[in-house]
Amino acid sequence: FVYSLLQLLSNVVLWDGIVQEDKVRDLGLSKLLNRYLLLNILNTPLGPDNIEKCNKVVACLPERWFQDLKGGSTLPELLNFSQHLLQ
């Protein structure tokens, strides 16, 4: 199930540049990542499987979304995911 969600996130993010960025971020990050994927990731025991899922999420995210951020900050939609990564 989680790998289907990861594929869906990847497909949603492909629309970046075609559809307004705020719409893509809302659908991909606020709705898909924060509602469904993150719940699964947080309930996966720490270990290789959890790391693989997190890596796949990060690989989906367009670098240009982070270009204007100051060091040490992240997108508001990624705060919970970032906190999980720091743990």
C-alpha positions in Angstrom: 0.0 0.0 0.0 2.7 2.5 1.0 4.6 1.9 -2.3 1.5 2.7 -4.2 1.2 5.9 -2.3 4.9 6.7 -3.0 4.3 6.1 -6.7 1.2 8.4 -6.5 3.2 11.1 -4.8 5.9 10.8 -7.5 3.2 11.1 -10.2 1.6 14.1 -8.5 4.9 15.9 -8.3 5.5 15.4 -12.0 2.7 18.0 -12.6 5.0 20.7 -11.0 5.6 23.3 -13.7 2.4 22.3 -15.6 -0.1 23.0 -12.8 0.3 25.9 -10.3 3.0 25.0 -7.7 0.7 25.7 -4.7 -1.8 23.2 -6.1 0.8 20.5 -6.6 2.2 21.1 -3.1 -1.2 21.1 -1.5 -2.2 17.8 -3.2 1.2 16.1 -2.9 2.4 17.3 0.5 -0.5 18.5 2.5 -3.0 15.8 1.5 -1.0 12.8 0.3 2.2 12.9 2.3 0.8 14.4 5.6 -2.5 12.4 5.7 -1.5 9.0 4.4 2.2 8.4 3.8 3.5 10.0 7.0 1.1 8.0 9.1 2.5 4.8 7.6 6.1 6.0 7.9 5.6 6.9 11.6 4.1 3.5 12.3 7.0 1.7 10.6 9.7 0.5 13.1 13.0 2.4 12.7 15.3 0.5 10.4 16.1 -0.1 6.8 12.4 -0.2 5.6 11.7 3.2 7.3 14.8 4.7 5.8 13.9 3.4 2.3 10.4 5.0 2.5 11.9 8.3 3.7 14.5 8.3 0.9 11.7 7.6 -1.7 9.7 10.6 -0.4 12.8 12.9 -0.5 13.6 11.7 -4.0 10.2 12.8 -5.2 10.5 16.4 -4.1 11.7 18.9 -6.7 14.9 20.7 -5.7 13.5 24.1 -6.9 10.9 24.0 -4.1 13.9 24.5 -1.7 16.0 27.1 -3.5 14.6 30.1 -1.7 14.7 28.6 1.8 17.2 29.8 4.4 19.6 27.3 5.9 18.0 24.9 8.4 14.4 25.7 7.3 12.0 23.6 5.3 8.6 24.0 3.6 5.8 24.4 6.1 4.1 21.2 4.6 7.2 19.2 5.5 7.6 20.1 9.1 6.3 16.8 10.5 8.3 14.8 8.0 11.4 16.8 8.8 11.0 16.2 12.5 10.7 12.5 11.9 13.9 12.6 9.9 15.7 14.4 12.7 14.8 11.7 15.1 
